[in-house]
């Protein structure tokens, strides 16, 4: 029974940490678009491991994005500021290619697509 409780506690801690990661990511904006990278749909995957390591798989609006080095490093920096986070890995991918369909409803509204 204590193993079950430990598993639930670890799962709850990971979910809490994942929520903090999402909030940190929402502080990062594409300099050309007034919407955060999470709501733009640039974040494909967020994994928080039990040892408090974080893996982010993300894309950019374009492979030729002028902020290609800036945005992923800012995402990493914001996540590393969260207390208790050990290691952060941010991987860029362009598969699948970004499209406006990946934006949240709030982002589409903000940018006038709705």
Secondary structure, DSSP 4 states (H G I P E B T S, - for coil): -HHHHHHHHHHHHHHHHHHHHHHHHTT-B-TTSSSBTTTTT-EEEEEE-TTS-EEEEE--S-TT-TTHHHHHHHHHHHHHTSTT---EEEEE--SSPP-GGGS-HHHHHHTT--
